Amino acid sequence: MWTRDIKNIREGTLIDVRYQEEYDQNCVPGSVNIPWDLHLYYLDELMDYPKPLVFFCEEGYRSGLVTLSLRTLGFEEVYNGGNWLDVLHEMEADMPTAA
């Protein structure tokens, strides 16, 4: 899925589900890091974050698991953004340029 296809993405929350070490090496500016295998410990925080919630990781597999898990639990407006670099480039391309 392309992030540009997600309605109101600028009002939502970008969540990187890679491990902390991966996130620390490079990340999407403004994103939140919640490692995929710990996401169930963050349910209260996830409920409070602005929607939509867009999850991403290295290839989109871990973020897909998190998205499926949360949808199963009844979360709405959760999306698998796929690869973090794709999200980064799409968000940068969507930003207005200074004149």
NORSULSUL-V824616 format. One record per pair of residues at least 24 apart in sequence whose C-alpha atoms are under 10 Angstrom apart, sorted by the first residue. I is the first residue (numbers start at 1). J is the second residue. D is the distance in whole Angstrom. If there is no record, write none. Layout:
# NORSULSUL-V824616
i=I j=J d=D
i=I j=J d=D
This chain:
# NORSULSUL-V824616
i=1 j=60 d=10
i=1 j=79 d=8
i=1 j=80 d=7
i=1 j=81 d=6
i=1 j=82 d=7
i=1 j=83 d=10
i=1 j=87 d=10
i=2 j=79 d=10
i=2 j=80 d=9
i=2 j=81 d=7
i=2 j=82 d=8
i=2 j=86 d=8
i=2 j=87 d=8
i=2 j=90 d=8
i=3 j=54 d=8
i=3 j=79 d=9
i=3 j=80 d=9
i=3 j=81 d=6
i=3 j=82 d=9
i=3 j=86 d=9
i=3 j=87 d=7
i=3 j=88 d=10
i=3 j=90 d=7
i=3 j=91 d=8
i=3 j=94 d=10
i=4 j=81 d=10
i=4 j=87 d=9
i=4 j=90 d=7
i=4 j=91 d=8
i=4 j=93 d=10
i=4 j=94 d=8
i=6 j=52 d=8
i=6 j=53 d=10
i=6 j=54 d=9
i=6 j=77 d=9
i=6 j=78 d=10
i=6 j=79 d=8
i=6 j=81 d=9
i=7 j=51 d=10
i=7 j=52 d=8
i=7 j=77 d=9
i=8 j=51 d=8
i=8 j=52 d=7
i=9 j=50 d=10
i=9 j=51 d=8
i=9 j=52 d=6
i=9 j=53 d=8
i=9 j=54 d=8
i=9 j=91 d=10
i=10 j=50 d=10
i=10 j=51 d=9
i=10 j=52 d=9
i=10 j=91 d=9
i=10 j=94 d=10
i=11 j=50 d=7
i=11 j=51 d=7
i=11 j=52 d=7
i=11 j=53 d=10
i=12 j=49 d=8
i=12 j=50 d=5
i=12 j=51 d=4
i=12 j=52 d=5
i=12 j=53 d=6
i=12 j=54 d=8
i=12 j=77 d=9
i=12 j=78 d=10
i=13 j=46 d=9
i=13 j=49 d=6
i=13 j=50 d=6
i=13 j=51 d=6
i=13 j=52 d=6
i=13 j=53 d=5
i=13 j=54 d=6
i=13 j=55 d=9
i=13 j=78 d=10
i=14 j=49 d=10
i=14 j=50 d=10
i=14 j=51 d=9
i=14 j=52 d=8
i=14 j=53 d=6
i=14 j=54 d=5
i=14 j=55 d=6
i=14 j=56 d=8
i=14 j=79 d=10
i=14 j=81 d=9
i=14 j=84 d=10
i=14 j=87 d=9
i=15 j=46 d=10
i=15 j=53 d=7
i=15 j=54 d=6
i=15 j=55 d=5
i=15 j=56 d=6
i=15 j=57 d=9
i=15 j=63 d=9
i=15 j=80 d=10
i=15 j=81 d=9
i=15 j=84 d=10
i=16 j=54 d=8
i=16 j=55 d=6
i=16 j=56 d=5
i=16 j=57 d=6
i=16 j=58 d=9
i=16 j=62 d=10
i=16 j=63 d=8
i=16 j=81 d=9
i=16 j=82 d=10
i=16 j=83 d=10
i=16 j=84 d=7
i=17 j=55 d=7
i=17 j=56 d=6
i=17 j=57 d=5
i=17 j=58 d=9
i=17 j=60 d=10
i=17 j=62 d=7
i=17 j=63 d=6
i=17 j=64 d=10
i=17 j=66 d=8
i=17 j=84 d=9
i=18 j=55 d=10
i=18 j=56 d=8
i=18 j=57 d=5
i=18 j=58 d=7
i=18 j=59 d=10
i=18 j=62 d=8
i=18 j=63 d=8
i=18 j=84 d=9
i=19 j=57 d=9
i=19 j=58 d=10
i=22 j=57 d=9
i=22 j=58 d=9
i=23 j=57 d=9
i=23 j=58 d=10
i=23 j=84 d=10
i=26 j=84 d=10
i=26 j=85 d=10
i=27 j=57 d=10
i=27 j=84 d=7
i=27 j=85 d=8
i=27 j=87 d=10
i=27 j=88 d=8
i=28 j=56 d=10
i=28 j=84 d=7
i=28 j=85 d=8
i=28 j=86 d=10
i=28 j=87 d=8
i=28 j=88 d=5
i=28 j=89 d=9
i=28 j=91 d=9
i=28 j=92 d=10
i=29 j=88 d=8
i=29 j=91 d=10
i=29 j=92 d=10
i=31 j=55 d=10
i=31 j=56 d=10
i=31 j=88 d=10
i=33 j=57 d=10
i=35 j=62 d=9
i=35 j=63 d=9
i=35 j=66 d=10
i=36 j=61 d=10
i=36 j=62 d=6
i=36 j=63 d=7
i=36 j=64 d=10
i=36 j=65 d=8
i=36 j=66 d=6
i=36 j=67 d=10
i=37 j=62 d=9
i=37 j=65 d=9
i=37 j=66 d=8
i=38 j=66 d=10
i=39 j=66 d=7
i=39 j=69 d=9
i=39 j=70 d=9
i=40 j=66 d=9
i=40 j=69 d=9
i=40 j=70 d=9
i=43 j=70 d=9
i=43 j=73 d=10
i=43 j=75 d=10
i=46 j=70 d=10
i=46 j=75 d=9
i=47 j=75 d=8
i=47 j=76 d=10
i=50 j=77 d=10
i=51 j=76 d=9
i=51 j=77 d=6
i=51 j=78 d=8
i=52 j=76 d=8
i=52 j=77 d=5
i=52 j=78 d=6
i=52 j=79 d=7
i=53 j=77 d=6
i=53 j=78 d=5
i=53 j=79 d=6
i=53 j=80 d=9
i=53 j=81 d=9
i=54 j=78 d=6
i=54 j=79 d=5
i=54 j=80 d=6
i=54 j=81 d=6
i=54 j=82 d=9
i=54 j=87 d=9
i=55 j=79 d=6
i=55 j=80 d=5
i=55 j=81 d=5
i=55 j=82 d=7
i=55 j=83 d=9
i=55 j=84 d=9
i=55 j=87 d=10
i=56 j=80 d=6
i=56 j=81 d=5
i=56 j=82 d=5
i=56 j=83 d=6
i=56 j=84 d=5
i=56 j=85 d=9
i=56 j=86 d=9
i=56 j=87 d=8
i=57 j=81 d=8
i=57 j=82 d=6
i=57 j=83 d=5
i=57 j=84 d=5
i=57 j=85 d=9
i=57 j=86 d=10
i=57 j=87 d=10
i=58 j=82 d=8
i=58 j=83 d=5
i=58 j=84 d=6
i=58 j=85 d=8
i=58 j=86 d=10
i=59 j=83 d=5
i=59 j=84 d=8
i=59 j=85 d=9
i=59 j=86 d=10
i=60 j=84 d=8
